[in-house]
């Protein structure tokens, strides 16, 4: 059965991204069209999107959407840069011609009108579908920025969407879109739905809460995270609502783009390699990583970490144990990322204190991330919580063994090292503590020196894992079919 799927999201790789959400929205549609689905996508036209590089062109002008207390006029542009996917961009300079996506990129302060920006975007995206005469079987929405769409479809009874269902994917539950109630009239939300069972949240509006209430189906980006968010510990204040909707909630593991992330075909790294020559291949890339970062040794293990420097990612734990590691172990670190100012300041100071032992890059360079995975022996992903995580999948594909906390998608995708049998694809720990992370780094470090045959076998096991989107896209198609009444 052929299905029409409309993806609506606030970001999409390669056009614009801040994290895993953009990667998913950019990769999943490519796999779905291989399963016979027709997929169109709608995202905002942010000023940061390279109009010429991605071959955008205007297709509609003077489009109009009815908000609650006014009409807004906008333009629509299109790109066919992703083969088989028509991607549409909503041009509305009042909201999207900004120095940043969700916040001012210079001072990282969230835009004060984000509620208005994404309420408009939700209504405009549905108007684009009408103007294109594209009747979706399923509108697949992502996170709080698009969470008003299920409400609009259910509440307004537009015949155009009479047979349309909605699927809300939760990429990161704590980010919920909480705002003041002043946006309610503009967003065209009926005041009778501004109550604790729908949108109201401690006197304000909660976009994601409304999405969880009105979407036909819900899913998260890993099976384990779907179970975790039913508990108060991981439910971010919405676990009661998720438990009410448990029968409509599932977990489908994210995949990675295996065209982009493939060490045997990766032209970014100096030496391509596969399972058959992983030892020599990684050694060549390790030599280049050492040269480029100023580390001192190709014989000591390298622990790589390319991550947003935020507490969720376990950087507080790492900050409390990295110097004890450097003082007691033969280990080296390459860290790249940006985020919390204290973390940027702290980690930036370490190369001066431990020259040749640690390299820190504040910011993000895609090419450097490829080299880090190819040249590192281990990949640090000590997240406090992790809905799915792509880093550990990419790292395993490149033979860099994850050091991971057993939570969410990390627990689903990393098989813990078994010293007796010499098997596993990484090293896991449970406790949220610097001591637990220190001990796990020490465990991996000792294995590197004392049991090198285990490390080699683990690399082979890690690189044999299949993290492509093919399996996940089949699961999504089956979910779409169930929602739309197909078999």
C-alpha positions in Angstrom: 0.0 0.0 0.0 1.3 3.4 -1.0 1.3 6.1 1.7 1.6 9.8 1.6 3.7 11.1 4.5 4.2 14.8 5.4 7.2 15.5 7.6 7.0 18.7 9.6 10.0 19.7 11.7 11.9 22.7 12.9 15.2 21.4 11.4 16.4 19.0 8.7 19.9 17.8 7.7 21.6 18.9 5.5 19.8 22.2 5.3 19.9 23.2 9.0 20.5 21.3 12.2 21.4 21.7 15.9 21.4 18.0 16.8 20.0 14.6 16.3 16.5 15.8 15.4 17.8 17.3 12.2 19.7 14.1 11.4 16.6 12.0 11.8 14.4 14.2 9.7 17.0 14.3 7.0 17.7 10.5 6.9 14.4 8.7 7.7 12.5 10.0 4.6 15.2 8.7 2.3 14.7 5.2 3.6 10.9 5.6 3.5 10.8 6.3 -0.2 12.6 3.0 -0.7 9.7 1.4 1.0 7.3 2.9 -1.5 6.1 5.9 0.5 5.7 9.4 -1.0 7.3 11.8 1.4 7.2 15.6 1.4 8.8 17.7 4.1 8.2 21.3 5.5 10.7 23.3 7.5 11.1 27.1 8.2 13.3 29.1 5.8 15.9 30.3 8.4 18.4 32.9 7.2 21.2 30.5 8.0 20.1 28.1 5.2 22.4 28.3 2.2 19.8 29.1 -0.5 22.1 28.6 -3.5 24.0 25.6 -2.2 20.8 23.6 -1.7 19.2 24.9 -5.0 16.1 26.5 -3.4 13.6 28.2 -5.7 10.4 30.0 -5.0 7.2 28.0 -5.9 4.4 30.0 -4.2 4.0 33.6 -3.2 1.4 35.4 -1.1 0.2 32.3 0.8 -2.1 33.1 3.6 -2.7 31.4 6.9 -5.4 32.3 9.4 -4.1 32.7 12.9 -6.4 33.2 15.9 -6.5 37.0 15.7 -5.0 37.9 12.3 -3.9 36.6 8.9 -0.3 36.0 8.1 1.1 36.1 4.5 4.2 34.0 3.6 6.1 32.5 0.6 7.1 29.0 -0.1 10.3 27.7 -1.6 11.3 24.2 -2.6 14.5 22.2 -2.9 15.0 18.8 -4.5 18.5 18.5 -3.1 17.6 15.2 -1.3 16.7 12.9 -4.2 13.1 11.8 -4.1 12.1 14.2 -1.3 10.3 17.5 -2.1 11.4 19.8 0.7 9.4 23.0 1.2 10.6 26.0 3.1 8.3 28.6 4.7 9.6 32.1 4.2 8.4 34.5 6.9 11.1 37.0 7.7 9.3 38.3 10.7 10.0 35.0 12.5 12.8 33.2 10.7 15.2 35.9 9.4 17.2 35.8 12.6 20.7 35.4 14.0 20.0 31.9 15.2 17.4 29.2 15.1 15.8 28.9 18.6 18.0 31.5 20.2 20.4 34.3 19.5 23.6 32.4 18.5 25.8 35.1 20.1 24.4 35.1 23.7 22.3 31.9 23.6 19.2 33.6 24.9 16.0 32.0 23.6 13.9 34.2 21.3 11.1 35.7 23.4 8.5 35.0 20.7 9.3 31.3 20.1 5.7 30.4 21.0 4.4 32.7 18.3 7.1 31.6 15.7 6.2 27.9 16.0 2.5 28.3 16.4 2.6 30.2 13.1 4.9 27.5 11.6 2.4 24.7 12.6 -0.5 26.4 10.9 1.5 27.5 7.9 2.8 23.9 7.3 -0.7 22.6 7.1 -1.6 25.4 4.7 1.3 24.4 2.5 -0.2 20.9 2.3 -3.5 22.4 1.2 -1.9 24.7 -1.3 0.0 21.8 -2.8 -3.2 19.6 -2.8 -1.1 17.0 -1.0 -3.4 14.9 1.3 -1.2 13.1 3.7 -2.2 9.8 5.3 0.1 10.7 8.2 1.6 13.9 9.3 4.8 13.0 11.1 5.7 15.7 13.6 8.8 16.1 15.8 9.1 17.6 19.3 7.4 20.6 20.8 8.0 23.0 17.8 5.4 21.1 15.7 3.2 19.8 18.6 0.2 22.0 17.8 -0.5 20.3 14.5 -2.5 17.3 16.0 -4.7 19.7 17.8 -5.4 21.7 14.7 -6.3 18.6 12.7 -8.6 17.2 15.4 -10.2 20.5 16.5 -10.9 22.1 13.2 -12.4 19.2 11.2 -11.1 20.4 7.9 -12.4 18.0 5.2 -9.0 18.2 3.5 -7.5 16.3 6.5 -10.5 14.1 7.2 -8.5 10.9 6.8 -5.1 12.2 8.1 -3.5 10.8 11.2 -0.7 12.3 13.3 2.4 10.7 14.7 4.4 12.7 17.3 8.0 11.6 17.7 9.6 12.6 21.1 13.3 13.2 20.5 14.0 14.8 23.9 11.2 14.9 26.5 12.5 17.6 28.8 12.3 20.2 26.0 8.6 20.9 26.0 7.9 24.4 24.7 6.6 26.0 27.9 5.4 29.6 27.4 3.0 32.2 28.8 -0.7 32.0 28.0 -0.6 35.2 26.0 0.1 33.1 22.8 -3.3 31.3 23.1 -5.4 33.7 21.1 -2.8 34.0 18.3 -2.2 30.3 18.2 -6.0 29.8 17.7 -6.4 27.5 20.7 -9.8 27.4 22.2 -9.7 28.7 25.8 -11.8 25.6 26.8 -8.7 23.5 25.8 -6.5 25.6 28.0 -6.8 23.2 30.9 -4.6 20.8 32.8 -5.7 17.8 30.7 -4.6 19.5 27.5 -2.3 22.5 27.1 -2.3 24.3 30.5 0.8 23.7 32.6 1.2 25.7 35.9 -0.6 28.7 34.4 1.3 28.7 31.1 1.0 26.7 27.9 3.0 23.5 27.2 3.1 22.8 23.5 4.4 19.2 23.9 1.8 18.4 26.5 -0.9 19.3 24.0 0.8 17.2 21.3 0.9 14.2 23.6 -2.8 14.6 24.3 -4.0 15.1 20.7 -1.6 13.1 18.5 -3.0 9.8 17.2 0.2 7.9 18.0 3.4 8.7 20.0 6.8 7.3 19.7 10.3 7.8 21.0 13.6 7.2 19.3 14.6 4.0 21.2 12.6 1.2 22.9 14.3 1.7 26.2 13.5 5.4 26.3 9.9 4.6 25.6 9.9 2.6 28.8 11.9 5.1 30.8 9.7 8.1 30.2 6.7 6.3 31.8 8.5 6.8 35.2 8.8 10.0 37.3 12.6 9.8 37.0 12.6 10.3 33.2 9.1 11.6 32.5 10.0 15.3 33.0 6.6 15.9 34.6 4.6 14.3 31.9 4.9 10.7 32.9 1.3 10.7 34.1 0.1 11.6 30.6 2.4 9.2 28.9 1.1 6.4 31.2 -2.5 7.3 30.2 -1.4 6.9 26.5 0.9 3.9 27.0 -1.1 1.8 24.4 -0.4 4.5 21.8 3.3 4.8 22.6 6.2 2.8 21.0 9.9 3.1 20.6 11.7 2.8 17.3 15.4 3.0 17.3 17.0 5.7 15.2 19.4 4.8 12.5 22.4 6.6 11.0 23.1 7.7 7.4 25.4 4.9 6.2 26.3 6.9 3.1 27.7 9.6 5.2 29.1 7.4 8.0 31.0 4.6 6.3 34.7 4.2 7.0 35.3 2.1 3.8 34.0 5.0 1.6 34.6 8.1 3.8 36.7 10.5 1.7 37.0 12.9 4.6 39.4 10.6 6.6 42.9 10.1 5.3 42.7 6.2 5.3 39.6 4.3 4.4 39.2 0.9 6.1 36.8 -1.9 6.7 36.6 -4.9 9.2 39.2 -6.7 7.1 41.9 -4.0 7.7 40.6 -2.1 10.7 43.8 -2.4 12.7 46.0 -0.8 10.0 43.3 1.7 9.0 42.6 3.0 12.4 46.3 3.3 13.1 46.8 5.5 10.0 43.9 7.7 11.1 45.1 7.8 14.7 48.5 9.1 13.5 46.7 11.9 11.6 44.5 12.7 14.6 47.6 12.9 16.9 49.4 15.1 14.4 46.4 17.5 13.9 45.5 17.8 17.6 49.0 18.0 19.0 48.8 14.9 21.2 52.1 13.2 22.0 51.6 9.5 21.4 50.2 7.0 18.9 50.7 4.1 21.3 48.5 5.4 24.1 44.7 5.1 23.7 42.7 8.1 22.6 39.3 8.8 24.1 37.2 11.0 21.8 34.2 13.1 22.7 32.2 15.2 20.1 29.2 16.4 22.0 27.0 19.3 23.0 28.6 20.6 26.3 25.4 20.3 28.4 24.7 18.5 31.7 22.5 15.9 30.0 25.6 14.7 28.1 27.5 13.9 31.4 30.0 16.7 31.1 29.8 17.4 34.8 30.8 13.9 35.6 33.7 14.1 33.1 34.8 17.4 34.5 35.1 15.8 38.0 37.1 12.8 36.9 39.2 13.8 33.8 42.1 15.2 35.7 42.3 12.1 38.0 42.4 10.0 34.8 45.1 12.1 33.3 47.1 12.0 36.6 46.9 8.2 37.0 46.5 6.6 33.5 48.3 6.5 30.2 45.4 8.0 28.3 44.7 10.9 25.9 41.6 12.9 25.1 40.2 14.8 22.1 37.1 16.8 23.0 35.1 18.9 20.6 31.8 20.7 21.3 30.2 23.9 22.6 27.5 24.7 25.1 27.6 25.7 28.8 30.0 28.5 29.3 31.5 26.9 32.5 32.3 23.7 30.6 33.8 25.6 27.7 36.1 27.5 30.1 37.0 24.5 32.1 37.9 22.1 29.3 39.6 24.8 27.3 42.0 25.3 30.2 43.1 21.6 30.3 45.5 21.5 27.3 47.6 24.2 29.0 47.8 22.1 32.1 48.3 18.8 30.4 50.1 19.6 27.1 50.2 16.7 24.7 47.6 14.7 26.7 44.4 16.5 25.8 43.1 18.5 22.8 39.9 20.7 23.1 38.1 22.4 20.3 35.2 24.8 21.2 32.8 24.7 18.3 32.0 22.0 15.8 33.7 20.9 12.7 32.0 18.0 10.8 35.3 16.9 9.1 37.0 16.7 12.5 34.2 14.5 13.9 34.9 12.0 11.1 38.6 11.9 11.9 37.9 11.6 15.6 35.7 8.5 15.1 38.3 7.0 12.7 41.3 7.8 14.9 40.0 7.3 18.4 40.1 4.1 20.3 37.2 4.9 22.5 34.2 7.3 22.3 32.9 9.0 25.4 29.0 9.1 25.7 28.4 9.2 29.5 24.9 10.8 29.2 22.7 11.2 32.2 19.8 10.3 29.9 19.8 9.7 26.2 16.6 9.2 24.2 18.6 7.5 21.5 21.9 9.0 20.7 23.6 8.7 17.3 27.2 9.1 18.5 27.6 5.6 19.9 26.3 4.1 16.6 28.6 6.1 14.4 31.6 5.4 16.7 30.9 1.6 16.6 30.7 1.8 12.8 34.2 3.3 12.8 35.5 0.8 15.4 35.7 3.3 18.3 34.3 1.5 21.3 31.8 3.6 23.4 32.2 4.4 27.1 28.5 4.7 27.8 26.0 5.0 30.7 23.4 2.3 30.5 20.4 4.5 29.8 17.9 5.0 26.9 19.2 4.3 23.4 22.8 3.9 24.7 21.7 0.8 26.6 19.8 -0.5 23.5 22.8 -0.2 21.2 26.0 -0.9 23.2 26.7 -4.4 24.3 28.8 -4.4 27.5 32.3 -6.0 27.5 32.5 -9.5 29.0 36.0 -10.1 30.2 35.6 -13.8 30.4 34.6 -14.3 26.8 36.3 -11.2 25.4 33.1 -9.9 23.6 31.1 -6.7 23.6 30.9 -3.5 21.7 31.7 -1.1 24.5 32.0 -0.4 28.2 28.9 0.5 30.2 28.2 1.8 33.7 25.1 2.5 35.7 25.6 5.2 38.4 25.5 8.9 37.6 28.8 9.6 39.3 32.3 10.7 38.5 33.6 7.7 40.3 31.6 5.3 38.0 32.9 7.1 34.9 36.5 7.1 36.2 36.3 3.4 36.9 34.8 2.6 33.4 37.5 4.7 31.6 40.1 2.8 33.7 38.5 -0.5 32.8 38.7 0.3 29.1 42.2 1.7 29.4 43.4 -1.5 31.2 41.8 -3.7 28.6 43.6 -1.7 25.8 47.0 -2.5 27.3 46.4 -5.9 29.0 44.0 -7.6 26.6 44.6 -6.2 23.1 43.1 -9.3 21.4 39.8 -8.5 23.2 39.9 -4.9 21.9 40.5 -6.1 18.3 37.6 -8.6 18.5 35.4 -6.0 20.0 36.2 -3.6 17.2 35.1 -6.3 14.7 31.9 -6.9 16.6 31.1 -3.1 16.8 31.7 -2.6 13.0 29.4 -5.5 12.2 26.5 -3.8 13.8 23.8 -2.7 11.4 22.6 0.8 12.3 21.2 1.7 8.9 17.7 3.1 8.6 16.4 0.1 6.7 15.1 -1.8 9.7 13.7 1.3 11.4 12.0 2.6 8.3 10.1 -0.7 8.0 9.0 -0.3 11.6 7.8 3.3 10.8 6.0 2.2 7.7 4.2 -0.5 9.6 3.2 2.0 12.2 1.9 4.4 9.5 -0.1 1.5 8.0 -1.6 0.7 11.3 -2.6 4.3 11.8 -4.1 4.7 8.4 -6.1 1.5 8.4 -3.8 -0.4 6.0 -2.4 -3.9 6.6 
